[in-house]
């Protein structure tokens, strides 16, 4: 439980940005978890060499933009 509380506190700036998309506090928290999951998966793929043959920076930017566009359409 302490980890969850401290993690949510550390994510406060991200949650605030996501709330600017018109999400309420709970929706912004869930969106932060979604972004965190996507970034975590991205980092794992990059660390294991799956992205050695692609421009990882471009793929990362694309991923963030796609997630952001999805928030705008909700």
PDB file of N, CA, C and O in Angstrom:
ATOM      1  N   UNK A   1       0.807  -1.224   0.000  1.00  0.00           N
ATOM      2  CA  UNK A   1       0.000   0.000   0.000  1.00  0.00           C
ATOM      3  C   UNK A   1       0.842   1.276   0.000  1.00  0.00           C
ATOM      4  O   UNK A   1       0.479   2.261  -0.644  1.00  0.00           O
ATOM      5  N   UNK A   2       1.970   1.260   0.724  1.00  0.00           N
ATOM      6  CA  UNK A   2       2.822   2.452   0.763  1.00  0.00           C
ATOM      7  C   UNK A   2       3.399   2.753  -0.613  1.00  0.00           C
ATOM      8  O   UNK A   2       3.521   3.913  -1.006  1.00  0.00           O
ATOM      9  N   UNK A   3       3.750   1.700  -1.337  1.00  0.00           N
ATOM     10  CA  UNK A   3       4.302   1.885  -2.673  1.00  0.00           C
ATOM     11  C   UNK A   3       3.276   2.540  -3.590  1.00  0.00           C
ATOM     12  O   UNK A   3       3.610   3.446  -4.354  1.00  0.00           O
ATOM     13  N   UNK A   4       2.039   2.085  -3.516  1.00  0.00           N
ATOM     14  CA  UNK A   4       0.988   2.654  -4.364  1.00  0.00           C
ATOM     15  C   UNK A   4       0.782   4.127  -4.054  1.00  0.00           C
ATOM     16  O   UNK A   4       0.611   4.936  -4.966  1.00  0.00           O
ATOM     17  N   UNK A   5       0.797   4.482  -2.775  1.00  0.00           N
ATOM     18  CA  UNK A   5       0.610   5.881  -2.374  1.00  0.00           C
ATOM     19  C   UNK A   5       1.770   6.732  -2.877  1.00  0.00           C
ATOM     20  O   UNK A   5       1.554   7.811  -3.429  1.00  0.00           O
ATOM     21  N   UNK A   6       3.000   6.254  -2.691  1.00  0.00           N
ATOM     22  CA  UNK A   6       4.158   7.045  -3.114  1.00  0.00           C
ATOM     23  C   UNK A   6       4.245   7.133  -4.639  1.00  0.00           C
ATOM     24  O   UNK A   6       4.663   8.156  -5.182  1.00  0.00           O
ATOM     25  N   UNK A   7       3.853   6.071  -5.319  1.00  0.00           N
ATOM     26  CA  UNK A   7       3.849   6.094  -6.781  1.00  0.00           C
ATOM     27  C   UNK A   7       2.846   7.108  -7.304  1.00  0.00           C
ATOM     28  O   UNK A   7       3.141   7.854  -8.238  1.00  0.00           O
ATOM     29  N   UNK A   8       1.669   7.139  -6.709  1.00  0.00           N
ATOM     30  CA  UNK A   8       0.646   8.092  -7.138  1.00  0.00           C
ATOM     31  C   UNK A   8       1.115   9.520  -6.875  1.00  0.00           C
ATOM     32  O   UNK A   8       0.857  10.413  -7.683  1.00  0.00           O
ATOM     33  N   UNK A   9       1.799   9.744  -5.755  1.00  0.00           N
ATOM     34  CA  UNK A   9       2.319  11.078  -5.449  1.00  0.00           C
ATOM     35  C   UNK A   9       3.385  11.483  -6.464  1.00  0.00           C
ATOM     36  O   UNK A   9       3.415  12.629  -6.912  1.00  0.00           O
ATOM     37  N   UNK A  10       4.260  10.542  -6.826  1.00  0.00           N
ATOM     38  CA  UNK A  10       5.309  10.837  -7.801  1.00  0.00           C
ATOM     39  C   UNK A  10       4.722  11.115  -9.185  1.00  0.00           C
ATOM     40  O   UNK A  10       5.305  11.858  -9.974  1.00  0.00           O
ATOM     41  N   UNK A  11       3.586  10.527  -9.469  1.00  0.00           N
ATOM     42  CA  UNK A  11       2.939  10.711 -10.774  1.00  0.00           C
ATOM     43  C   UNK A  11       2.075  11.962 -10.827  1.00  0.00           C
ATOM     44  O   UNK A  11       1.466  12.243 -11.860  1.00  0.00           O
ATOM     45  N   UNK A  12       2.009  12.711  -9.748  1.00  0.00           N
ATOM     46  CA  UNK A  12       1.125  13.889  -9.686  1.00  0.00           C
ATOM     47  C   UNK A  12       1.319  14.855 -10.857  1.00  0.00           C
ATOM     48  O   UNK A  12       0.325  15.322 -11.412  1.00  0.00           O
ATOM     49  N   UNK A  13       2.559  15.177 -11.258  1.00  0.00           N
ATOM     50  CA  UNK A  13       2.705  16.092 -12.408  1.00  0.00           C
ATOM     51  C   UNK A  13       2.120  15.512 -13.699  1.00  0.00           C
ATOM     52  O   UNK A  13       1.509  16.234 -14.487  1.00  0.00           O
ATOM     53  N   UNK A  14       2.309  14.219 -13.910  1.00  0.00           N
ATOM     54  CA  UNK A  14       1.763  13.573 -15.109  1.00  0.00           C
ATOM     55  C   UNK A  14       0.241  13.577 -15.051  1.00  0.00           C
ATOM     56  O   UNK A  14      -0.429  13.850 -16.047  1.00  0.00           O
ATOM     57  N   UNK A  15      -0.291  13.276 -13.887  1.00  0.00           N
ATOM     58  CA  UNK A  15      -1.746  13.274 -13.702  1.00  0.00           C
ATOM     59  C   UNK A  15      -2.315  14.666 -13.962  1.00  0.00           C
ATOM     60  O   UNK A  15      -3.382  14.801 -14.560  1.00  0.00           O
ATOM     61  N   UNK A  16      -1.609  15.693 -13.518  1.00  0.00           N
ATOM     62  CA  UNK A  16      -2.062  17.073 -13.751  1.00  0.00           C
ATOM     63  C   UNK A  16      -2.103  17.393 -15.244  1.00  0.00           C
ATOM     64  O   UNK A  16      -3.051  18.019 -15.717  1.00  0.00           O
ATOM     65  N   UNK A  17      -1.092  16.971 -15.979  1.00  0.00           N
ATOM     66  CA  UNK A  17      -1.076  17.208 -17.428  1.00  0.00           C
ATOM     67  C   UNK A  17      -2.234  16.470 -18.087  1.00  0.00           C
ATOM     68  O   UNK A  17      -2.928  17.029 -18.936  1.00  0.00           O
ATOM     69  N   UNK A  18      -2.442  15.216 -17.696  1.00  0.00           N
ATOM     70  CA  UNK A  18      -3.525  14.436 -18.291  1.00  0.00           C
ATOM     71  C   UNK A  18      -4.892  15.011 -17.926  1.00  0.00           C
ATOM     72  O   UNK A  18      -5.831  14.922 -18.717  1.00  0.00           O
ATOM     73  N   UNK A  19      -5.010  15.594 -16.750  1.00  0.00           N
ATOM     74  CA  UNK A  19      -6.272  16.239 -16.357  1.00  0.00           C
ATOM     75  C   UNK A  19      -6.583  17.429 -17.263  1.00  0.00           C
ATOM     76  O   UNK A  19      -7.745  17.801 -17.422  1.00  0.00           O
ATOM     77  N   UNK A  20      -5.550  18.023 -17.854  1.00  0.00           N
ATOM     78  CA  UNK A  20      -5.771  19.162 -18.756  1.00  0.00           C
ATOM     79  C   UNK A  20      -6.513  18.737 -20.028  1.00  0.00           C
ATOM     80  O   UNK A  20      -6.968  19.588 -20.792  1.00  0.00           O
ATOM     81  N   UNK A  21      -6.633  17.446 -20.254  1.00  0.00           N
ATOM     82  CA  UNK A  21      -7.423  16.934 -21.374  1.00  0.00           C
ATOM     83  C   UNK A  21      -8.907  16.852 -21.017  1.00  0.00           C
ATOM     84  O   UNK A  21      -9.713  16.355 -21.804  1.00  0.00           O
ATOM     85  N   UNK A  22      -9.261  17.337 -19.833  1.00  0.00           N
ATOM     86  CA  UNK A  22     -10.653  17.328 -19.410  1.00  0.00           C
ATOM     87  C   UNK A  22     -11.034  16.089 -18.623  1.00  0.00           C
ATOM     88  O   UNK A  22     -12.219  15.825 -18.421  1.00  0.00           O
ATOM     89  N   UNK A  23     -10.044  15.324 -18.175  1.00  0.00           N
ATOM     90  CA  UNK A  23     -10.318  14.125 -17.395  1.00  0.00           C
ATOM     91  C   UNK A  23     -10.493  14.491 -15.926  1.00  0.00           C
ATOM     92  O   UNK A  23      -9.831  15.399 -15.424  1.00  0.00           O
ATOM     93  N   UNK A  24     -11.382  13.784 -15.242  1.00  0.00           N
ATOM     94  CA  UNK A  24     -11.475  14.001 -13.800  1.00  0.00           C
ATOM     95  C   UNK A  24     -10.279  13.303 -13.141  1.00  0.00           C
ATOM     96  O   UNK A  24      -9.491  12.650 -13.825  1.00  0.00           O
ATOM     97  N   UNK A  25     -10.143  13.435 -11.834  1.00  0.00           N
ATOM     98  CA  UNK A  25      -8.963  12.938 -11.131  1.00  0.00           C
ATOM     99  C   UNK A  25      -8.764  11.439 -11.339  1.00  0.00           C
ATOM    100  O   UNK A  25      -7.646  10.994 -11.598  1.00  0.00           O
ATOM    101  N   UNK A  26      -9.823  10.670 -11.229  1.00  0.00           N
ATOM    102  CA  UNK A  26      -9.710   9.213 -11.382  1.00  0.00           C
ATOM    103  C   UNK A  26      -9.350   8.839 -12.818  1.00  0.00           C
ATOM    104  O   UNK A  26      -8.507   7.970 -13.041  1.00  0.00           O
ATOM    105  N   UNK A  27      -9.984   9.489 -13.788  1.00  0.00           N
ATOM    106  CA  UNK A  27      -9.676   9.216 -15.195  1.00  0.00           C
ATOM    107  C   UNK A  27      -8.233   9.581 -15.522  1.00  0.00           C
ATOM    108  O   UNK A  27      -7.562   8.860 -16.261  1.00  0.00           O
ATOM    109  N   UNK A  28      -7.754  10.695 -14.976  1.00  0.00           N
ATOM    110  CA  UNK A  28      -6.375  11.116 -15.213  1.00  0.00           C
ATOM    111  C   UNK A  28      -5.400  10.118 -14.599  1.00  0.00           C
ATOM    112  O   UNK A  28      -4.357   9.833 -15.187  1.00  0.00           O
ATOM    113  N   UNK A  29      -5.725   9.590 -13.435  1.00  0.00           N
ATOM    114  CA  UNK A  29      -4.878   8.578 -12.803  1.00  0.00           C
ATOM    115  C   UNK A  29      -4.822   7.320 -13.660  1.00  0.00           C
ATOM    116  O   UNK A  29      -3.749   6.754 -13.867  1.00  0.00           O
ATOM    117  N   UNK A  30      -5.958   6.888 -14.150  1.00  0.00           N
ATOM    118  CA  UNK A  30      -5.999   5.696 -15.004  1.00  0.00           C
ATOM    119  C   UNK A  30      -5.220   5.956 -16.302  1.00  0.00           C
ATOM    120  O   UNK A  30      -4.490   5.082 -16.771  1.00  0.00           O
ATOM    121  N   UNK A  31      -5.371   7.129 -16.868  1.00  0.00           N
ATOM    122  CA  UNK A  31      -4.617   7.472 -18.083  1.00  0.00           C
ATOM    123  C   UNK A  31      -3.120   7.469 -17.804  1.00  0.00           C
ATOM    124  O   UNK A  31      -2.334   7.040 -18.650  1.00  0.00           O
ATOM    125  N   UNK A  32      -2.718   7.941 -16.630  1.00  0.00           N
ATOM    126  CA  UNK A  32      -1.295   7.908 -16.256  1.00  0.00           C
ATOM    127  C   UNK A  32      -0.801   6.470 -16.185  1.00  0.00           C
ATOM    128  O   UNK A  32       0.317   6.176 -16.608  1.00  0.00           O
ATOM    129  N   UNK A  33      -1.624   5.574 -15.654  1.00  0.00           N
ATOM    130  CA  UNK A  33      -1.250   4.150 -15.623  1.00  0.00           C
ATOM    131  C   UNK A  33      -1.104   3.595 -17.040  1.00  0.00           C
ATOM    132  O   UNK A  33      -0.212   2.793 -17.312  1.00  0.00           O
ATOM    133  N   UNK A  34      -1.983   4.027 -17.930  1.00  0.00           N
ATOM    134  CA  UNK A  34      -1.907   3.569 -19.318  1.00  0.00           C
ATOM    135  C   UNK A  34      -0.613   4.045 -19.977  1.00  0.00           C
ATOM    136  O   UNK A  34       0.074   3.276 -20.649  1.00  0.00           O
ATOM    137  N   UNK A  35      -0.290   5.333 -19.774  1.00  0.00           N
ATOM    138  CA  UNK A  35       0.951   5.865 -20.327  1.00  0.00           C
ATOM    139  C   UNK A  35       2.154   5.137 -19.729  1.00  0.00           C
ATOM    140  O   UNK A  35       3.080   4.765 -20.449  1.00  0.00           O
ATOM    141  N   UNK A  36       2.138   4.936 -18.413  1.00  0.00           N
ATOM    142  CA  UNK A  36       3.237   4.266 -17.728  1.00  0.00           C
ATOM    143  C   UNK A  36       3.416   2.855 -18.286  1.00  0.00           C
ATOM    144  O   UNK A  36       4.541   2.417 -18.527  1.00  0.00           O
ATOM    145  N   UNK A  37       2.307   2.148 -18.491  1.00  0.00           N
ATOM    146  CA  UNK A  37       2.377   0.794 -19.044  1.00  0.00           C
ATOM    147  C   UNK A  37       2.985   0.808 -20.439  1.00  0.00           C
ATOM    148  O   UNK A  37       3.831  -0.027 -20.759  1.00  0.00           O
ATOM    149  N   UNK A  38       2.564   1.741 -21.258  1.00  0.00           N
ATOM    150  CA  UNK A  38       3.095   1.831 -22.619  1.00  0.00           C
ATOM    151  C   UNK A  38       4.590   2.146 -22.600  1.00  0.00           C
ATOM    152  O   UNK A  38       5.366   1.536 -23.335  1.00  0.00           O
ATOM    153  N   UNK A  39       4.985   3.091 -21.764  1.00  0.00           N
ATOM    154  CA  UNK A  39       6.399   3.464 -21.688  1.00  0.00           C
ATOM    155  C   UNK A  39       7.229   2.312 -21.123  1.00  0.00           C
ATOM    156  O   UNK A  39       8.335   2.048 -21.594  1.00  0.00           O
ATOM    157  N   UNK A  40       6.697   1.634 -20.122  1.00  0.00           N
ATOM    158  CA  UNK A  40       7.401   0.493 -19.548  1.00  0.00           C
ATOM    159  C   UNK A  40       7.644  -0.590 -20.598  1.00  0.00           C
ATOM    160  O   UNK A  40       8.745  -1.130 -20.705  1.00  0.00           O
ATOM    161  N   UNK A  41       6.613  -0.896 -21.361  1.00  0.00           N
ATOM    162  CA  UNK A  41       6.758  -1.876 -22.430  1.00  0.00           C
ATOM    163  C   UNK A  41       7.751  -1.428 -23.484  1.00  0.00           C
ATOM    164  O   UNK A  41       8.542  -2.230 -23.981  1.00  0.00           O
ATOM    165  N   UNK A  42       7.712  -0.162 -23.823  1.00  0.00           N
ATOM    166  CA  UNK A  42       8.642   0.392 -24.809  1.00  0.00           C
ATOM    167  C   UNK A  42      10.079   0.219 -24.330  1.00  0.00           C
ATOM    168  O   UNK A  42      10.944  -0.236 -25.079  1.00  0.00           O
ATOM    169  N   UNK A  43      10.325   0.586 -23.077  1.00  0.00           N
ATOM    170  CA  UNK A  43      11.677   0.489 -22.517  1.00  0.00           C
ATOM    171  C   UNK A  43      12.154  -0.963 -22.513  1.00  0.00           C
ATOM    172  O   UNK A  43      13.310  -1.235 -22.838  1.00  0.00           O
ATOM    173  N   UNK A  44      11.283  -1.886 -22.151  1.00  0.00           N
ATOM    174  CA  UNK A  44      11.672  -3.303 -22.164  1.00  0.00           C
ATOM    175  C   UNK A  44      12.048  -3.764 -23.570  1.00  0.00           C
ATOM    176  O   UNK A  44      13.033  -4.479 -23.752  1.00  0.00           O
ATOM    177  N   UNK A  45      11.262  -3.352 -24.559  1.00  0.00           N
ATOM    178  CA  UNK A  45      11.577  -3.725 -25.935  1.00  0.00           C
ATOM    179  C   UNK A  45      12.909  -3.127 -26.373  1.00  0.00           C
ATOM    180  O   UNK A  45      13.704  -3.781 -27.047  1.00  0.00           O
ATOM    181  N   UNK A  46      13.141  -1.890 -25.986  1.00  0.00           N
ATOM    182  CA  UNK A  46      14.396  -1.235 -26.349  1.00  0.00           C
ATOM    183  C   UNK A  46      15.586  -1.906 -25.641  1.00  0.00           C
ATOM    184  O   UNK A  46      16.629  -2.127 -26.257  1.00  0.00           O
ATOM    185  N   UNK A  47      15.429  -2.225 -24.369  1.00  0.00           N
ATOM    186  CA  UNK A  47      16.517  -2.839 -23.596  1.00  0.00           C
ATOM    187  C   UNK A  47      16.883  -4.230 -24.106  1.00  0.00           C
ATOM    188  O   UNK A  47      18.043  -4.634 -24.025  1.00  0.00           O
ATOM    189  N   UNK A  48      15.914  -4.956 -24.624  1.00  0.00           N
ATOM    190  CA  UNK A  48      16.175  -6.323 -25.077  1.00  0.00           C
ATOM    191  C   UNK A  48      16.611  -6.397 -26.535  1.00  0.00           C
ATOM    192  O   UNK A  48      16.819  -7.488 -27.065  1.00  0.00           O
ATOM    193  N   UNK A  49      16.749  -5.248 -27.185  1.00  0.00           N
ATOM    194  CA  UNK A  49      17.262  -5.221 -28.553  1.00  0.00           C
ATOM    195  C   UNK A  49      16.226  -5.360 -29.635  1.00  0.00           C
ATOM    196  O   UNK A  49      16.574  -5.401 -30.815  1.00  0.00           O
ATOM    197  N   UNK A  50      14.960  -5.435 -29.270  1.00  0.00           N
ATOM    198  CA  UNK A  50      13.905  -5.583 -30.278  1.00  0.00           C
ATOM    199  C   UNK A  50      13.881  -4.378 -31.228  1.00  0.00           C
ATOM    200  O   UNK A  50      13.486  -4.505 -32.387  1.00  0.00           O
ATOM    201  N   UNK A  51      14.297  -3.226 -30.737  1.00  0.00           N
ATOM    202  CA  UNK A  51      14.235  -2.008 -31.552  1.00  0.00           C
ATOM    203  C   UNK A  51      15.576  -1.609 -32.150  1.00  0.00           C
ATOM    204  O   UNK A  51      15.756  -0.466 -32.572  1.00  0.00           O
ATOM    205  N   UNK A  52      16.500  -2.532 -32.187  1.00  0.00           N
ATOM    206  CA  UNK A  52      17.826  -2.204 -32.710  1.00  0.00           C
ATOM    207  C   UNK A  52      17.800  -1.739 -34.166  1.00  0.00           C
ATOM    208  O   UNK A  52      18.653  -0.957 -34.585  1.00  0.00           O
ATOM    209  N   UNK A  53      16.829  -2.216 -34.930  1.00  0.00           N
ATOM    210  CA  UNK A  53      16.791  -1.900 -36.360  1.00  0.00           C
ATOM    211  C   UNK A  53      15.835  -0.765 -36.722  1.00  0.00           C
ATOM    212  O   UNK A  53      15.572  -0.527 -37.900  1.00  0.00           O
ATOM    213  N   UNK A  54      15.316  -0.065 -35.710  1.00  0.00           N
ATOM    214  CA  UNK A  54      14.393   1.046 -35.980  1.00  0.00           C
ATOM    215  C   UNK A  54      14.875   2.295 -35.241  1.00  0.00           C
ATOM    216  O   UNK A  54      15.707   2.224 -34.337  1.00  0.00           O
ATOM    217  N   UNK A  55      14.339   3.412 -35.644  1.00  0.00           N
ATOM    218  CA  UNK A  55      14.626   4.675 -34.958  1.00  0.00           C
ATOM    219  C   UNK A  55      13.748   4.729 -33.713  1.00  0.00           C
ATOM    220  O   UNK A  55      12.595   5.155 -33.779  1.00  0.00           O
ATOM    221  N   UNK A  56      14.293   4.297 -32.585  1.00  0.00           N
ATOM    222  CA  UNK A  56      13.512   4.195 -31.346  1.00  0.00           C
ATOM    223  C   UNK A  56      12.952   5.540 -30.914  1.00  0.00           C
ATOM    224  O   UNK A  56      11.847   5.597 -30.375  1.00  0.00           O
ATOM    225  N   UNK A  57      13.683   6.617 -31.138  1.00  0.00           N
ATOM    226  CA  UNK A  57      13.181   7.942 -30.758  1.00  0.00           C
ATOM    227  C   UNK A  57      11.932   8.295 -31.555  1.00  0.00           C
ATOM    228  O   UNK A  57      10.974   8.839 -31.007  1.00  0.00           O
ATOM    229  N   UNK A  58      11.943   7.987 -32.841  1.00  0.00           N
ATOM    230  CA  UNK A  58      10.773   8.273 -33.680  1.00  0.00           C
ATOM    231  C   UNK A  58       9.589   7.402 -33.264  1.00  0.00           C
ATOM    232  O   UNK A  58       8.454   7.878 -33.213  1.00  0.00           O
ATOM    233  N   UNK A  59       9.850   6.135 -32.969  1.00  0.00           N
ATOM    234  CA  UNK A  59       8.774   5.241 -32.536  1.00  0.00           C
ATOM    235  C   UNK A  59       8.190   5.723 -31.211  1.00  0.00           C
ATOM    236  O   UNK A  59       6.973   5.709 -31.028  1.00  0.00           O
ATOM    237  N   UNK A  60       9.048   6.149 -30.291  1.00  0.00           N
ATOM    238  CA  UNK A  60       8.580   6.650 -28.997  1.00  0.00           C
ATOM    239  C   UNK A  60       7.705   7.895 -29.186  1.00  0.00           C
ATOM    240  O   UNK A  60       6.626   7.994 -28.602  1.00  0.00           O
ATOM    241  N   UNK A  61       8.173   8.834 -29.999  1.00  0.00           N
ATOM    242  CA  UNK A  61       7.386  10.047 -30.257  1.00  0.00           C
ATOM    243  C   UNK A  61       6.033   9.697 -30.859  1.00  0.00           C
ATOM    244  O   UNK A  61       5.007  10.252 -30.467  1.00  0.00           O
ATOM    245  N   UNK A  62       6.040   8.783 -31.806  1.00  0.00           N
ATOM    246  CA  UNK A  62       4.800   8.341 -32.436  1.00  0.00           C
ATOM    247  C   UNK A  62       3.846   7.741 -31.408  1.00  0.00           C
ATOM    248  O   UNK A  62       2.648   8.024 -31.428  1.00  0.00           O
ATOM    249  N   UNK A  63       4.378   6.911 -30.509  1.00  0.00           N
ATOM    250  CA  UNK A  63       3.557   6.274 -29.490  1.00  0.00           C
ATOM    251  C   UNK A  63       2.896   7.321 -28.588  1.00  0.00           C
ATOM    252  O   UNK A  63       1.698   7.247 -28.314  1.00  0.00           O
ATOM    253  N   UNK A  64       3.676   8.281 -28.138  1.00  0.00           N
ATOM    254  CA  UNK A  64       3.134   9.318 -27.254  1.00  0.00           C
ATOM    255  C   UNK A  64       2.079  10.140 -27.992  1.00  0.00           C
ATOM    256  O   UNK A  64       1.039  10.468 -27.421  1.00  0.00           O
ATOM    257  N   UNK A  65       2.338  10.470 -29.241  1.00  0.00           N
ATOM    258  CA  UNK A  65       1.349  11.233 -30.021  1.00  0.00           C
ATOM    259  C   UNK A  65       0.059  10.439 -30.207  1.00  0.00           C
ATOM    260  O   UNK A  65      -1.030  11.002 -30.089  1.00  0.00           O
ATOM    261  N   UNK A  66       0.162   9.144 -30.497  1.00  0.00           N
ATOM    262  CA  UNK A  66      -1.033   8.322 -30.674  1.00  0.00           C
ATOM    263  C   UNK A  66      -1.847   8.251 -29.375  1.00  0.00           C
ATOM    264  O   UNK A  66      -3.074   8.347 -29.395  1.00  0.00           O
ATOM    265  N   UNK A  67      -1.156   8.084 -28.264  1.00  0.00           N
ATOM    266  CA  UNK A  67      -1.864   8.053 -26.986  1.00  0.00           C
ATOM    267  C   UNK A  67      -2.523   9.392 -26.702  1.00  0.00           C
ATOM    268  O   UNK A  67      -3.651   9.436 -26.213  1.00  0.00           O
ATOM    269  N   UNK A  68      -1.835  10.477 -27.002  1.00  0.00           N
ATOM    270  CA  UNK A  68      -2.379  11.817 -26.775  1.00  0.00           C
ATOM    271  C   UNK A  68      -3.603  12.077 -27.639  1.00  0.00           C
ATOM    272  O   UNK A  68      -4.592  12.635 -27.164  1.00  0.00           O
ATOM    273  N   UNK A  69      -3.542  11.680 -28.898  1.00  0.00           N
ATOM    274  CA  UNK A  69      -4.684  11.860 -29.797  1.00  0.00           C
ATOM    275  C   UNK A  69      -5.879  11.081 -29.269  1.00  0.00           C
ATOM    276  O   UNK A  69      -7.014  11.555 -29.330  1.00  0.00           O
ATOM    277  N   UNK A  70      -5.625   9.892 -28.752  1.00  0.00           N
ATOM    278  CA  UNK A  70      -6.700   9.101 -28.175  1.00  0.00           C
ATOM    279  C   UNK A  70      -7.379   9.816 -27.016  1.00  0.00           C
ATOM    280  O   UNK A  70      -8.594   9.719 -26.847  1.00  0.00           O
ATOM    281  N   UNK A  71      -6.600  10.529 -26.223  1.00  0.00           N
ATOM    282  CA  UNK A  71      -7.188  11.292 -25.114  1.00  0.00           C
ATOM    283  C   UNK A  71      -8.037  12.440 -25.626  1.00  0.00           C
ATOM    284  O   UNK A  71      -9.084  12.743 -25.054  1.00  0.00           O
ATOM    285  N   UNK A  72      -7.600  13.074 -26.687  1.00  0.00           N
ATOM    286  CA  UNK A  72      -8.326  14.212 -27.234  1.00  0.00           C
ATOM    287  C   UNK A  72      -9.689  13.806 -27.788  1.00  0.00           C
ATOM    288  O   UNK A  72     -10.626  14.605 -27.777  1.00  0.00           O
ATOM    289  N   UNK A  73      -9.805  12.574 -28.271  1.00  0.00           N
ATOM    290  CA  UNK A  73     -11.050  12.119 -28.882  1.00  0.00           C
ATOM    291  C   UNK A  73     -12.068  11.625 -27.882  1.00  0.00           C
ATOM    292  O   UNK A  73     -13.212  11.359 -28.251  1.00  0.00           O
ATOM    293  N   UNK A  74     -11.675  11.492 -26.600  1.00  0.00           N
ATOM    294  CA  UNK A  74     -12.597  10.955 -25.597  1.00  0.00           C
ATOM    295  C   UNK A  74     -13.522  11.988 -25.127  1.00  0.00           C
ATOM    296  O   UNK A  74     -14.372  11.716 -24.279  1.00  0.00           O
TER     297      UNK A  74
END
